[in-house]
């Protein structure tokens, strides 16, 4: 049997933008939705089911020409708590950041309570984070607690 060389897929580097790494593979498309990447015209490259020592499999997203505000990027901490951001300038990593669950969440999670007004009227959901590990969110309107296991991304 001949020796087989390991094949690696090369993805072109970006000149300037953001690379989001260490996304759980199953949450890739939720991250894309939460960040609104499906609505922008920037060049976006993503990969999923990549090998990861920490996660088993992971996903990665490269967004050319886009730099996220902390408030924007911290939204993904609910579903990708170990995500890492690399800020790229002139093809080099100039800054590394980690995500952190913000104290307030708006418009990305559905309230667990079926009787909540946000589930019956066109009202943006709003939660106060009462626990980050495990995640627990208190609804601003009905005051019910939505735990990590009940969490649904809108």
N, C-alpha and C positions, 0 to 999 in steps of 0.2 A: 504494500500500500504506500502510495506517495505521501510525503509530508504535505499537509494542507496549510496554506498561509491563512492567517486570520484576515478576514476582509472587514474593513471599516468604511462606513459611508461618510464621506466628507460633505459637510455643509459649509457653504461659503461664509466667511466672516462678515460681520456688518461694520461699517465705518463708524456709525454713531447710532446709539439706541439702547435698548434694554434687553437683557437675557434673563428669563425667569427659569430657574432650575429647581430640581427636587420637588416637583409637583407629583402627587400620587397619580399614577397613570389613569386610574378610573375617573379622576376629577379634571382631566385636561379640558374638556369641552365646557364644563362649568366655569373654569377660570376664564376661558375665552369669552363666555357670555357675561360674566360679572364685570370684566374689564372693558366690555364693549368692543372687543377686537373684531367682532364680526360686522362692525359698522364703520370701520375706518379703511382708508385706502393705502396705508403704509404696507410695505413689504413685510409679511409675517411668515416665519418658518417655524414649524413645530414638529416634534417627534414624540412618539409615545411607545410604551412597553420597552423602554431602554433599560439595560441592566443597571442596578443600583445596589451598593452594599448596604445602605441604610433602609431603603424602602422595598427592596426586592425588584420591583420595576418602577420606573419613573417616567415623567414626561418633561419636556423642555420647550420653551417658547422663545423665539428671537423676534423682536419687533424693531425694525429699522426706523430711525428718525423719531422715536417716541420715548419720552422720559415721563414717568408717572410721578404724581404727587403721592406723598406718604398715605394720605387719606384714601386714594384710589387703590393703591397696592395692598394696603392693610385689609381691605375687604376680603381678599382671597385667603387670609389667615384662617377663616372659618373652615375651609375645605382643604387647604394646603398649608398647615401650620409650620412646616419645616422648609417652606420655599425660601430660596435665596435669590437675590437680585444682583446682577452684575451690570453696572452702568458702563457703557462702551463709548469711548471718544477716540477718534483717529485709530481705530482697530485695536485699541488696548483697553483693558479693564482699568477704569480710573476710580471706581468706588464699588464696594460690596455692601449690601444691606440684607437684613433678615426681616421677615414680615412679623407683625405683632397684631393680635386681635384688638381692634379699637374699642373704646368704651361705649360707643353707640353704633348701631347698625341700622341703615335705612334702605328700604326698597330692594333687598336681595334675598330675604328669607321670608317664607310664608309663616303666619302664626299657626301654631298647633291647634288652637281652640277653634272648632268648627263654627261656633256661634260668634266669633270675633267679627266686628264690623268690617275689618279689612278683607274678610273672606266673602263679603256680600256687597260691598260698595267699592267704588274706584278711589280707594284711599291708599296712599303709600304706607307700607308697613314701617314701624319704628320700634326698635328694641333697645333696652339698656342691657349691657353685658354684666351679669351678676356673678359669673364664674367663667374663667378662661380655660381651666383644666379640671374637670371636663367642662366643655362649653355649655353654658346655660344663659338663655336670653329671656328677659322679662318684657312682655308686650306693653307698649305705652298706652294702648287703648283698653285692653281687657285685663291686663296685669297677670295673665297666665304665663307660666314658665314653659319655654320650648327648650328641650334638652337636645344634645347632639344627635341622639338616636332618632328624634322626631323631625330634625331639621330638614326642610325642603327648600332648595334654591328656586327662586321664581324665574 
